[in-house]
Amino acid sequence: MLDAYQHFVWVVELGTFTAAAARAHLSQPALSASIRKLEDHVGARLLRRHARGAEPTAAGEALLPRVRQALAAL
């Protein structure tokens, strides 16, 4: 699950699933599956997908600083 949190941060930072997948050395469908699994785990939609990429939802914005803090601690 830790990888999924990192993938979430990369999507937010890089703005697209494609760029985040490249950074993670994954295919785009694999990264999308990781994000879906994370969203199922937390029980909320974390990213809003659109034609130009993705951006965090309100739930994603609320979770983001906590995820960054946890990843930095590790």
Secondary structure, DSSP 8 states (H G I E B T S, - for coil): -HHHHHHHHHHHHHSSHHHHHHHHT--HHHHHHHHHHHHHHHTS--EEEETTEEEE-HHHHHHHHHHHHHHHH-
